[in-house]
Amino acid sequence: MSREPPFGPQGRQIPVFLLKTKSSPTDAYEDLFSTPQDGFHFEPKFIPVLQHRYDDDGMKSVQRLLRERKINGDEGGEYGGLIFTSQRAVEAFARLVEQDAAGGEDKGWLHLQNIPVYSVGPATTRALRAIPQSPPLHIFGEHTGNGDTLAQYILEHYGQWYRHRPVKPPLLFLVGEQRRDVIPRTLMDDALPADTRVEVTETVVYGTGVMESFPSDLERALSGTDDRPTRWIVVFSPTGCDSMLRGLGFILDEKTGKVLRDADKAQTAGATTYIATIGPTTRGYLTRTFGIAPDVCASSPSPGGIWQAITSFEKQKRKNT
């Protein structure tokens, strides 16, 4: 007997639990998944996983560099550009801009207008463009989508930007406590020619932890939809994956941390719950750390990428039933 297909009336929407804080004032994931289209009726719900706090030492360090005009394209500058790979880092940077504006400091940051600012994707780029600057910042890398691609892009673009300098000025990378090292490792690779290699300074401007309420929030969301035949969980970060898997009924080995192979799929109250990841980093973390692969991985870290991955899976599933 086949399960009810996802193309039913509004009363049988497919729940999609987005493990992230809802963006304000609007969220592109909610806009996309709450709109019936292509025969699909989804029911998006946000379940925040992460709580963030600013790192005082890192914030003070960046503030000093800004106030002393050390981030500029001149020969005497300490840094020749900025790198952002998370919206939280952009929020920390924006906070510094706001603080100095409120304190009567020069909010124009004119010394930033002649440097490249690198952003890993559309969401981070939108956040950067929202920072009030006149003239606006020179933002590059929106098309890259992940750290590996951005690093290769920076090597070529930054090299051209400072092509007349035999030694490229260092880049300042605003990061969180948890991050991959692919960008610094790629740009500072000793195998690169001296006139291509770029020094990168990572400055931690925020810390991340799992919200205490996340396990209970997820449990309530699952118990409230256990009458649905299909549900999706969209994972945006490695943080909280262990709590997510336990909430789905998986048992983790105390010694290895990996999922015990009692079942191929998490089954709770008769509902089948599928897992989608925002990109290869989170997919790899699930596979390496817990020995379990997500059902789908977005080809691009965006609402459209997640939509495409989930709907393609659902269409194939429907064909097979």
Buried (B, 14 or more C-beta within 10 A) or exposed (E): EEEEBBBBEEEBBBBBBBBBBBBEEEBBBBEBBBEEEEEBBBBBBBBBBBBBEBBEEBBEBBBEBBEEBBBBBEEEBBBBBBBBBBBBBBBBBBBBBEEBBEEEBEBBBEBBBEBBBBBBBBBBBBBBBEBEBEEEBBBBBBBBBBBBBBBBBBBEBBBEBBEEEEEBBBBBBBBBBBBBEBBBEBBBEEEEEEEBBBBBBBBBBBBBBBBEEBBEBBBEBBEEBEEBBBBBBBBBBBBBBBBBBBBBBBEBEEEEEBBEEEEEEBEBEEBBBBBBBBBBBBBBBBBEBBBBEBBBBBBBBBBBBBBBBBBEBBBEBBEEE
